[in-house]
């Protein structure tokens, strides 16, 4: 589903990746590593949000360097620390995502919103939500986007117990997908997640 070939990237004064190569198959995979090794940077690179110094990223035969717009429509990713959406409501954010991704499935909204207990928060500006509630909004969009690749950065961080269990159930279902790849980044493999591939940084 996602092919990474000879990826090289460095921040000023901090080299991160030197000819990093791996394949992400359909189903659920996890990239693991300590703080500061580049997990979040790697997801941003795979999403096409930042450009590598060299290397090639390919999703379903679409090369990021040759067709960046088409590539970015094939991958869902959001920086969970972002504040650029803070002024809009959760509903407005989800509507914007449904307009961005061509195969976004709005029929999944209701069960996802209910499963994450987001009903009371949809009309609130995102800046009013807790860290956990904002992440739930991001993950509703992720599971409704219907993109070939979904990238989730520390997906269980700041979630309450029921929402963590609901997310586990969603990822258990996703592990059986044959046409979508899910790549999680975390310090270790999250409890209850059975990845097909574990990539260590």
C-alpha positions, -999 to 999 in steps of 0.1 A, spaced: 0 0 0 27 25 10 63 21 -1 92 41 14 124 40 -5 158 54 6 142 82 26 167 109 38 157 138 61 175 160 86 165 190 107 192 216 111 217 202 136 197 169 138 199 142 112 170 118 114 167 94 85 194 81 62 182 58 33 152 46 54 132 20 34 102 -1 44 68 -13 32 35 -7 49 9 -34 39 -28 -33 42 -41 -36 78 -25 -20 109 12 -14 114 31 5 140 63 26 140 79 27 175 107 47 191 116 69 220 110 106 221 131 126 197 138 99 172 115 113 145 82 94 147 60 125 142 84 139 116 82 105 97 44 107 96 45 142 83 69 131 56 48 101 47 18 125 45 36 148 20 33 177 45 71 182 45 95 172 18 125 148 23 160 157 11 158 125 -10 140 93 -14 107 82 -28 72 77 -13 46 57 -32 9 50 -25 -9 27 -49 16 35 -76 13 73 -71 47 89 -64 47 119 -40 74 137 -58 57 134 -92 21 139 -83 20 156 -48 -16 167 -49 -30 133 -59 -7 116 -34 -19 138 -5 -55 129 -13 -46 93 -7 -34 97 28 -51 110 60 -28 127 85 -32 155 110 -7 168 135 -25 161 168 -8 192 183 -20 216 156 -40 247 165 -47 259 130 -83 247 133 -90 261 167 -114 289 156 -139 265 139 -163 241 155 -158 203 154 -187 201 129 -171 226 107 -138 207 108 -154 175 99 -173 192 70 -140 206 57 -125 171 57 -155 156 39 -149 182 11 -112 175 9 -112 137 6 -131 124 -25 -143 91 -8 -151 105 26 -180 85 41 -203 108 60 -225 78 69 -198 69 94 -202 101 113 -230 91 136 -215 58 149 -181 73 153 -193 104 171 -214 82 194 -185 58 200 -162 86 210 -190 104 230 -185 136 210 -222 146 207 -220 174 233 -189 189 217 -197 192 179 -209 227 180 -181 240 201 -150 258 187 -121 234 188 -101 257 212 -127 250 238 -122 212 237 -98 192 259 -68 176 243 -85 142 244 -117 156 228 -98 173 200 -80 140 193 -114 123 191 -125 148 164 -93 140 144 -100 103 147 -136 106 136 -122 122 104 -95 95 101 -120 66 102 -144 83 78 -119 96 53 -117 63 33 -82 70 22 -58 42 12 -34 52 39 -42 66 74 -14 79 97 -22 82 134 3 99 158 0 85 194 -37 78 188 -44 67 224 -28 97 241 -52 118 263 -82 95 256 -105 83 283 -110 46 290 -142 41 270 -128 60 240 -96 40 241 -116 8 241 -137 21 212 -105 30 193 -91 -5 199 -123 -20 184 -119 3 153 -83 -7 149 -91 -44 154 -116 -40 125 -90 -21 105 -64 -49 109 -85 -70 86 -86 -44 58 -72 -56 25 -74 -22 7 -63 3 34 -31 7 54 -31 21 89 2 33 104 4 42 141 33 60 157 39 54 194 66 47 220 57 10 219 30 -12 204 -3 -1 221 -20 -27 242 -47 -44 223 -32 -36 189 -19 -65 168 2 -50 140 12 -67 108 45 -48 107 65 -31 135 90 -5 123 116 5 149 133 39 148 
